Amino acid sequence: MSTAERFWSKVEKTDNCWIWKGSIDVDGRGRFKLGGGNRSAHRVSWMLIHGELPKGMCVCHRCDNPKCVKPAHLFLGTHLDNMRDMAEKGRRKGIAVRIGSAHGMAVINEEQAKQVKYGSFKRGELTALAKRWKINTDVIYQIRAGQNWRHV
């Protein structure tokens, strides 16, 4: 039996959600054995339809049903996107999603992030900026690539 056949045999397709009928973890999410380990069923569903997940991306639920594996109910997002989605939908009361300088681990502020993101720099200047602000150069390049401080 192929991976896809084995996976979809554990799914009950209803008019709305497609419910995972296999193993469930303590949070109510489906688990599926794949490649010598257990994976979240909703992630496997995404991969069967769309291919491998881009690095650093999460598979999130539009329907907020942890047992749902219906591809149309799933979307890709970062961990921050997923936390923001949970907070906006009231699923995690008390969690405040803090971004930018409001984040407890922020070392720079929005103006500095804008300077990095939109500024024109010569070779070596970004490294010098990172040293001056006492941040890792990786953070600088993540800001430039739009992976960090995306809201500025």
C-alpha positions as CSV (number, residue, x, y, z in Angstrom):
1,M,0.0,0.0,0.0
2,S,1.4,3.4,-0.9
3,T,1.9,6.2,1.7
4,A,-1.0,8.1,0.2
5,E,-3.3,5.0,0.3
6,R,-2.3,4.2,3.8
7,F,-2.9,7.9,4.9
8,W,-6.2,8.5,3.2
9,S,-7.6,5.1,4.5
10,K,-7.5,6.7,8.0
11,V,-9.6,9.7,6.9
12,E,-13.4,10.1,7.2
13,K,-14.5,12.6,4.6
14,T,-17.6,14.6,5.7
15,D,-19.3,17.5,4.0
16,N,-17.2,19.9,6.0
17,C,-14.0,18.6,7.7
18,W,-12.1,15.5,6.8
19,I,-11.6,13.8,10.1
20,W,-8.5,11.8,11.0
21,K,-9.4,8.4,12.4
22,G,-5.9,7.2,13.2
23,S,-3.7,7.8,16.2
24,I,-4.2,11.1,18.1
25,D,-1.7,13.0,20.3
26,V,-2.6,14.6,23.6
27,D,-3.6,17.8,21.9
28,G,-6.1,16.0,19.7
29,R,-4.1,16.2,16.5
30,G,-3.7,13.2,14.2
31,R,-0.4,11.4,14.1
32,F,0.9,9.3,11.1
33,K,3.9,7.1,10.9
34,L,6.2,8.2,8.1
35,G,9.8,7.7,7.4
36,G,10.6,6.0,10.7
37,G,8.8,8.6,12.9
38,N,5.5,10.1,13.7
39,R,4.3,13.2,11.9
40,S,1.3,15.4,12.4
41,A,-1.5,14.2,10.1
42,H,-2.4,17.6,8.9
43,R,1.2,18.2,7.8
44,V,1.3,14.9,5.9
45,S,-2.0,15.8,4.2
46,W,-0.4,19.1,3.1
47,M,2.7,17.3,1.8
48,L,0.7,14.7,-0.1
49,I,-1.1,17.4,-2.0
50,H,1.6,20.2,-2.3
51,G,4.9,18.5,-1.7
52,E,7.5,19.2,1.0
53,L,7.0,22.1,3.3
54,P,9.1,25.2,2.9
55,K,11.7,25.5,5.7
56,G,10.3,27.3,8.8
57,M,6.7,27.0,7.7
58,C,3.8,25.6,9.7
59,V,0.6,24.0,8.4
60,C,-2.3,25.9,10.0
61,H,-6.0,25.1,10.2
62,R,-8.7,27.5,8.8
63,C,-11.4,25.4,10.5
64,D,-9.6,25.1,13.9
65,N,-10.4,21.4,14.1
66,P,-7.2,19.6,15.2
67,K,-8.4,16.3,13.7
68,C,-9.1,17.9,10.3
69,V,-6.8,17.0,7.4
70,K,-8.9,18.4,4.5
71,P,-6.3,20.2,2.3
72,A,-8.8,23.1,1.6
73,H,-8.9,23.8,5.4
74,L,-5.1,24.0,5.7
75,F,-2.8,26.9,4.9
76,L,0.9,27.7,5.3
77,G,2.2,30.2,7.8
78,T,5.1,31.0,10.0
79,H,4.9,30.2,13.7
80,L,4.1,33.8,14.4
81,D,1.2,33.6,11.8
82,N,-0.1,30.6,13.6
83,M,0.1,32.2,17.1
84,R,-1.6,35.4,15.7
85,D,-4.3,33.3,14.1
86,M,-4.9,31.5,17.4
87,A,-5.1,34.8,19.4
88,E,-7.4,36.5,16.8
89,K,-9.8,33.5,16.9
90,G,-9.7,33.4,20.7
91,R,-8.4,29.9,20.9
92,R,-5.6,30.8,23.3
93,K,-6.9,33.3,25.7
94,G,-4.2,35.2,27.6
95,I,-1.6,34.9,24.8
96,A,-0.6,38.3,23.5
97,V,1.3,38.1,20.3
98,R,4.0,40.7,20.5
99,I,5.9,41.8,17.5
100,G,8.6,44.3,16.8
101,S,10.0,46.2,19.8
102,A,7.1,45.0,21.9
103,H,8.5,41.5,21.8
104,G,10.4,40.7,25.0
105,M,13.5,39.6,23.1
106,A,13.7,42.6,20.7
107,V,17.1,44.3,20.8
108,I,16.4,46.9,18.1
109,N,13.4,49.1,17.4
110,E,11.1,49.6,14.4
111,E,13.2,52.6,13.1
112,Q,16.4,50.5,13.2
113,A,14.6,47.6,11.5
114,K,13.4,50.0,8.7
115,Q,16.9,51.3,8.3
116,V,18.2,47.8,7.8
117,K,15.3,46.7,5.5
118,Y,15.2,49.7,3.2
119,G,18.7,51.2,3.6
120,S,21.4,51.1,1.0
121,F,24.6,49.6,2.4
122,K,28.1,49.0,1.1
123,R,30.0,45.8,1.7
124,G,30.8,45.3,5.4
125,E,28.4,48.0,6.7
126,L,25.7,45.6,7.7
127,T,28.2,43.6,9.8
128,A,29.4,46.8,11.4
129,L,25.8,47.7,12.2
130,A,25.1,44.4,13.8
131,K,28.2,44.8,16.0
132,R,27.2,48.3,17.0
133,W,23.7,47.2,17.9
134,K,25.0,44.0,19.5
135,I,22.8,41.7,17.4
136,N,23.7,38.7,15.3
137,T,24.4,39.4,11.6
138,D,21.9,36.6,10.8
139,V,19.2,38.9,12.2
140,I,20.3,41.7,9.9
141,Y,20.1,39.4,6.8
142,Q,16.7,38.0,7.9
143,I,15.3,41.5,8.1
144,R,16.7,42.3,4.6
145,A,15.1,39.1,3.3
146,G,11.8,39.8,4.9
147,Q,11.9,36.9,7.3
148,N,12.1,39.0,10.4
149,W,10.4,42.3,11.3
150,R,8.0,41.8,8.3
151,H,5.6,44.4,9.7
152,V,8.0,47.3,9.0
